[in-house]
Amino acid sequence: LSNPVAAMAAANAQFADIGKAFVQHYYQTFDTNRPALQTLYQEASMLTFENEQFMGIQPIMQKLTTLQFQTVQHQVITCDSQPAKDNGILTFVTGKLVVDNNATTPINFAQTFVLYPVQGGSWYVHHDMFRLNYG
């Protein structure tokens, strides 16, 4: 019998490293040059942000570039990845947000990405789910 998990992992043996590197790049870009995130999404990309849903580059970027803070810094606590169907990568992140330089009361967050490869060796976000964790 074949093992589908082993087959998916073999198809993309670097899934953990790719997931971690993508997350580092994504949050660095988010924190310093949010409009540049548009290169990481495609028209079929979907974002769920605090129970609001968006599809496509323009609606996603409008949401991400109009959030109500001046500055933000993502501090990643955990980053777990799994190989996914069709050479994709599922990545789950937990961390803290420092908003408007308020380091004394960071906000916990969780975010999940499903990444797919594009020509040239890069990756795009097909699914993105973000949630703040209060309490």
C-alpha positions in Angstrom: 0.0 0.0 0.0 1.2 3.5 -0.8 1.4 6.1 1.9 -0.1 9.4 0.7 1.6 11.5 3.4 5.0 10.1 2.5 4.3 10.7 -1.2 3.4 14.3 -0.6 6.4 14.9 1.6 8.6 13.3 -1.0 7.2 15.7 -3.7 8.2 18.6 -1.6 10.9 17.5 0.9 11.7 21.1 1.9 8.2 22.0 3.0 9.2 23.0 6.6 12.1 25.2 5.4 10.0 26.7 2.7 7.2 27.4 5.1 9.5 29.1 7.7 11.3 31.2 5.0 8.0 32.3 3.5 6.6 33.3 6.9 9.7 35.3 7.6 9.5 37.1 4.2 5.8 37.7 4.5 5.9 39.3 8.0 9.0 41.4 7.1 7.2 42.7 4.1 4.0 43.2 6.0 5.8 45.2 8.8 7.9 47.4 6.5 6.2 47.7 3.1 2.6 46.3 3.2 1.7 47.3 -0.4 4.5 44.9 -1.7 2.5 41.9 -0.3 0.4 42.0 -3.5 3.1 40.0 -5.3 2.4 37.1 -2.9 -1.3 36.8 -3.9 -3.1 35.9 -7.1 -6.7 36.4 -8.3 -7.8 33.0 -6.9 -6.3 33.8 -3.5 -8.6 34.0 -0.5 -8.3 35.8 2.8 -10.4 35.4 5.9 -9.4 38.2 8.3 -11.3 38.2 11.6 -14.4 36.5 10.0 -14.4 38.8 6.9 -13.8 37.1 3.6 -11.9 38.5 0.5 -11.0 37.0 -2.8 -8.5 38.3 -5.4 -5.5 40.6 -5.2 -7.4 44.0 -5.1 -9.9 43.1 -2.3 -7.2 41.4 -0.2 -4.7 44.3 -0.6 -7.4 46.9 0.2 -8.1 45.1 3.5 -4.4 44.7 4.4 -3.4 48.3 3.5 -6.3 49.9 5.4 -5.9 48.3 8.8 -6.3 50.8 11.7 -2.7 51.1 12.9 0.4 53.1 12.0 3.0 50.5 12.7 3.0 46.8 13.4 5.7 44.2 14.2 5.0 40.5 14.0 6.8 38.3 16.5 6.5 34.6 15.4 6.3 32.1 18.3 5.6 28.9 16.4 5.6 28.0 12.7 4.5 24.5 11.7 4.2 23.2 8.1 2.9 20.2 6.4 3.1 19.1 2.7 -0.2 19.5 0.9 -1.8 18.2 -2.2 -0.5 19.3 -5.6 2.9 20.3 -4.2 1.4 22.9 -1.8 2.4 23.7 1.7 0.1 24.3 4.7 1.7 26.6 7.3 0.2 27.5 10.7 1.7 30.4 12.6 1.2 31.7 16.2 2.7 34.9 17.5 2.4 38.3 19.0 1.7 41.7 17.3 3.3 44.8 18.6 0.9 47.5 17.3 1.9 51.2 17.2 5.1 50.5 19.3 3.0 49.3 22.3 5.4 46.5 23.3 3.9 46.2 26.9 0.6 44.7 25.6 1.2 42.7 22.4 -1.8 41.0 20.9 -1.7 37.2 20.3 -2.5 36.1 16.8 -2.8 32.9 14.7 -2.5 32.7 10.9 -2.7 29.8 8.5 -1.4 29.9 4.9 -1.8 27.4 2.1 1.1 28.1 -0.4 1.5 26.9 -4.0 4.5 27.2 -6.2 4.7 29.5 -9.2 7.2 29.5 -12.0 10.6 30.7 -11.1 10.8 29.0 -7.7 8.6 31.4 -5.7 5.4 30.8 -3.8 2.0 32.5 -3.6 -0.7 32.5 -0.9 -3.8 30.6 -2.1 -5.5 30.6 1.3 -4.8 33.0 4.2 -6.7 32.9 7.5 -5.9 35.4 10.3 -7.4 35.7 13.8 -6.5 37.7 16.8 -6.5 35.8 20.1 -7.9 37.8 23.0 -7.9 36.6 26.6 
